[in-house]
């Protein structure tokens, strides 16, 4: 039996088409925090489980030195892609300085946080290996 051909759609309601084999195109206004105010910066998040993916995405834009999330952990891996700037990542008991072009992988159940070291903004794309966010805040 031949595989069905993928279907492409741009939709805000994945539940209505999820049962079919589907490639989803998700417009920026569905995930961006302020798509009109900051068109040059990616900032927002998307839980991709609703689209059949076992991942979630966070697009961070941290313009202020010292900005970033407080200590937390997840029961799955988190992958940080540093797009611009330099961040100081606390991963367990380690301090790791990571800059544009580097990728940092944090293992499951590992306390972590990061801050913008400057100069300039820190931009990261964070990939959570789970279809919905599960976060335990430790600070």
Secondary structure, 3 states (H helix, E strand, C coil): CCCCCCEEEECCCHHHCCCCCEEEECCHHHCECCCCCCCCCCCEEEEHHHHCCCCEEEEEEECCCCCCCCCEECCCCEEEEEEECEEEEEECCEEEEEECCCEEEECCCCCEEEEECCCCCEEEEEEECCCCCCCEECC
